[in-house]
């Protein structure tokens, strides 16, 4: 499917989940993203496993943290884990915390679906041909999109290299923090090297010159794409109007 159609879907999804606090609406949008990922993204078992680990490792602590931090609102508490002097956990706070957690997970999942199913060069062609966007802005968006899977692959490679060098798993909080810090520094250094390579290549190709650019590839919006875009706009409008 063309990048413009998927961009409309991504924008509608983001607006719908950002402008509502309804738990039902957040759950429906999250399930719709999972449905699209399962039917159109071509994710393999490894991608689903990584997403499930992220959902559990990120979503559950975020849910509990927000439930502890949100005000009780004068309701009858469901649970007081630290006694009468501690925070009061109520049903309304739990519902709001679940809605906010689903919002974050929907935004992340939809962005990953878009990034893993879209070629950066197709983004450039769609922005310049169909939206008449300047080349500089179009290529900036394409480079940002390209670096997401590139840095993820780099992080996986660094993790495997460290595992082979160490041969024993890291134990303790201090060891895990030290390993995470080393991985973050390695990823930053790798990203800076990639940025330098890309900037050199763009300068060699005289990017930004006054000469008009030509494109070999052309992007066309299919009828299925028009249907998805219309459905996304309608669902977002219905969500904002109903909730």
Phi, psi and omega per residue, in radians:
X1 nan 2.583 -3.032
X2 -1.225 2.665 -3.092
X3 -1.109 -0.545 -3.110
X4 -1.152 -0.741 3.100
X5 -1.099 -0.791 3.117
X6 -1.153 -0.556 3.071
X7 -1.152 -0.675 3.067
X8 -1.105 -0.752 3.096
X9 -1.073 -0.756 -3.141
X10 -1.120 -0.735 3.136
X11 -1.149 -0.770 3.126
X12 -1.108 -0.712 3.109
X13 -1.087 -0.788 -3.138
X14 -1.120 -0.763 3.129
X15 -1.131 -0.723 -3.091
X16 -1.121 -0.760 -3.088
X17 -1.393 -0.408 3.141
X18 -1.407 -0.446 -3.030
X19 -1.826 0.269 3.065
X20 -2.459 2.619 3.097
X21 -2.036 0.250 3.132
X22 -1.294 2.246 3.129
X23 -1.146 -0.654 3.133
X24 -1.117 -0.786 3.131
X25 -1.125 -0.743 3.130
X26 -1.097 -0.707 3.134
X27 -1.160 -0.714 3.138
X28 -1.139 -0.724 3.123
X29 -1.189 -0.666 3.110
X30 -1.132 -0.733 3.105
X31 -1.157 -0.602 3.112
X32 -1.165 -0.661 3.090
X33 -1.134 -0.738 3.096
X34 -1.111 -0.649 3.111
X35 -1.126 -0.764 3.121
X36 -1.156 -0.690 3.108
X37 -1.122 -0.640 -3.117
X38 -1.339 -0.478 -3.071
X39 -1.785 -0.448 -3.029
X40 -2.191 -0.276 -3.067
X41 -1.503 -0.312 -3.138
X42 1.198 0.517 3.119
X43 -1.171 2.436 3.054
X44 -1.619 -3.138 -3.105
X45 -1.076 -0.594 -3.140
X46 -1.130 -0.752 3.121
X47 -1.123 -0.709 3.122
X48 -1.165 -0.622 3.119
X49 -1.162 -0.752 3.107
X50 -1.116 -0.690 3.129
X51 -1.163 -0.687 3.118
X52 -1.134 -0.714 3.101
X53 -1.117 -0.701 3.106
X54 -1.148 -0.733 -3.109
X55 -1.087 -0.684 3.130
X56 -1.322 -0.804 -3.072
X57 -1.241 -0.498 3.137
X58 -1.751 -0.766 -3.028
X59 -1.215 -0.763 -3.093
X60 -1.162 -0.838 3.067
X61 -1.074 -0.647 3.108
X62 -1.131 -0.695 3.103
X63 -1.077 -0.821 -3.116
X64 -1.179 -0.695 -3.126
X65 -1.117 -0.802 -3.134
X66 -1.191 -0.582 3.105
X67 -1.128 -0.649 3.115
X68 -1.256 -0.595 -3.029
X69 -1.520 -0.450 -3.081
X70 -1.240 2.544 -3.118
X71 -1.194 2.650 -3.091
X72 -1.295 -0.616 3.123
X73 1.360 0.330 3.090
X74 1.330 0.261 -3.138
X75 -1.532 2.953 3.049
X76 -1.230 2.165 -3.058
X77 -1.225 2.497 2.999
X78 -1.417 -0.574 -3.050
X79 -2.815 2.421 3.041
X80 -2.173 1.559 -3.002
X81 -1.155 -0.425 -3.086
X82 -1.999 0.387 3.125
X83 1.486 -2.984 -3.073
X84 -1.179 -0.408 -3.122
X85 -1.525 -0.122 -3.092
X86 -1.693 -2.978 3.135
X87 -1.184 2.596 3.133
X88 -1.839 2.160 -3.102
X89 -1.723 2.047 -3.086
X90 -2.017 2.945 -3.125
X91 -1.197 -0.699 -3.140
X92 -1.164 -0.655 3.095
X93 -1.161 -0.656 3.092
X94 -1.141 -0.714 3.128
X95 -1.134 -0.755 3.123
X96 -1.169 -0.685 3.104
X97 -1.113 -0.711 3.101
X98 -1.133 -0.670 3.117
X99 -1.140 -0.758 3.133
X100 -1.163 -0.642 3.107
X101 -1.170 -0.762 3.096
X102 -1.108 -0.596 3.084
X103 -1.053 -0.849 -3.136
X104 -1.095 -0.724 -3.117
X105 -1.203 -0.614 3.106
X106 -1.179 -0.767 3.116
X107 -1.069 -0.751 -3.137
X108 -1.178 -0.802 -3.083
X109 -1.139 -0.736 3.138
X110 -1.142 -0.659 3.104
X111 -1.154 -0.695 3.117
X112 -1.164 -0.687 3.097
X113 -1.075 -0.771 3.131
X114 -1.129 -0.775 -3.070
X115 -1.193 -0.607 -3.077
X116 -1.493 -0.130 -3.119
X117 -2.057 0.127 -3.039
X118 -2.199 2.235 3.040
X119 -1.381 2.311 3.136
X120 -0.995 -0.638 -3.139
X121 -1.184 -0.520 3.067
X122 -1.208 -0.589 3.078
X123 -1.097 -0.759 3.128
X124 -1.069 -0.814 -3.115
X125 -1.111 -0.751 -3.129
X126 -1.133 -0.739 -3.114
X127 -1.205 -0.683 -3.083
X128 -1.420 -0.627 -3.088
X129 -1.481 -0.776 -3.023
X130 -1.639 -0.624 3.136
X131 -1.766 -0.070 3.123
X132 0.964 0.699 -3.126
X133 -1.471 2.539 3.084
X134 -1.014 2.617 -3.072
X135 -1.051 -0.651 -3.094
X136 -1.100 -0.778 3.130
X137 -1.189 -0.687 -3.129
X138 -1.124 -0.769 -3.130
X139 -1.245 -0.532 3.064
X140 -1.099 -0.750 3.088
X141 -1.135 -0.689 -3.130
X142 -1.167 -0.718 3.129
X143 -1.131 -0.734 3.097
X144 -1.077 -0.707 3.123
X145 -1.185 -0.635 -3.115
X146 -1.212 -0.574 -3.043
X147 -1.325 -0.313 3.140
X148 -1.122 -1.024 3.103
X149 -1.170 -0.494 3.138
X150 -1.137 -0.776 3.134
X151 -1.242 -0.571 3.076
X152 -1.121 -0.757 3.097
X153 -1.138 -0.663 3.112
X154 -1.124 -0.720 3.120
X155 -1.122 -0.691 3.104
X156 -1.136 -0.696 3.115
X157 -1.155 -0.737 3.109
X158 -1.105 -0.696 3.140
X159 -1.108 -0.709 3.130
X160 -1.183 -0.691 3.117
X161 -1.108 -0.763 3.117
X162 -1.112 -0.654 3.116
X163 -1.135 -0.694 3.124
X164 -1.208 -0.628 3.129
X165 -1.239 -0.637 -3.037
X166 -1.471 -0.708 3.136
X167 1.160 -0.202 3.078
X168 -2.241 2.476 -3.111
X169 -1.181 2.628 3.101
X170 -1.290 2.378 -3.126
X171 -2.160 2.585 3.104
X172 1.508 2.734 -3.123
X173 -1.182 -0.707 -3.134
X174 -1.103 -0.724 3.128
X175 -1.152 -0.682 3.121
X176 -1.178 -0.696 3.099
X177 -1.140 -0.698 3.110
X178 -1.128 -0.715 3.108
X179 -1.142 -0.710 3.113
X180 -1.137 -0.669 3.124
X181 -1.138 -0.753 3.120
X182 -1.113 -0.708 3.122
X183 -1.145 -0.727 3.135
X184 -1.085 -0.741 3.114
X185 -1.130 -0.688 3.126
X186 -1.145 -0.685 3.121
X187 -1.164 -0.703 3.120
X188 -1.115 -0.762 3.112
X189 -1.100 -0.718 3.114
X190 -1.134 -0.705 3.123
X191 -1.106 -0.695 3.113
X192 -1.136 -0.653 3.088
X193 -1.134 -0.732 3.124
X194 -1.132 -0.684 3.111
X195 -1.077 -0.736 3.127
X196 -1.113 -0.721 3.127
X197 -1.121 -0.755 -3.126
X198 -1.149 -0.760 -3.140
X199 -1.117 -0.675 3.103
X200 -1.130 -0.750 3.129
X201 -1.131 -0.676 3.140
X202 -1.205 -0.627 3.073
X203 -1.173 -0.669 3.122
X204 -1.144 -0.527 3.120
X205 -1.563 0.153 3.111
X206 1.009 0.804 3.118
X207 -1.189 2.366 -3.141
X208 1.588 0.066 3.106
X209 -1.283 2.930 -3.077
X210 -1.271 -0.286 -3.114
X211 -1.192 2.355 -3.118
X212 -1.207 2.437 -3.129
X213 -1.547 2.594 3.058
X214 -1.996 2.745 -3.091
X215 -2.246 2.301 3.066
X216 -1.393 -0.630 -3.127
X217 -1.516 2.591 3.060
X218 -2.314 2.455 -3.088
X219 -1.932 2.275 3.100
X220 -2.107 2.481 3.114
X221 -1.528 2.142 -3.115
X222 -1.453 2.857 3.063
X223 -1.041 -0.627 3.090
X224 -1.139 -0.641 3.088
X225 -1.133 -0.728 3.078
X226 -1.079 -0.668 3.129
X227 -1.154 -0.745 3.120
X228 -1.138 -0.722 3.128
X229 -1.101 -0.774 3.124
X230 -1.129 -0.726 3.118
X231 -1.126 -0.666 3.131
X232 -1.154 -0.762 3.119
X233 -1.125 -0.761 3.128
X234 -1.122 -0.728 3.138
X235 -1.154 -0.705 3.113
X236 -1.139 -0.748 3.105
X237 -1.112 -0.720 3.115
X238 -1.140 -0.666 3.132
X239 -1.135 -0.811 -3.132
X240 -1.192 -0.584 3.136
X241 -1.365 -0.598 -3.054
X242 -1.459 -0.730 -3.048
X243 -1.755 nan nan
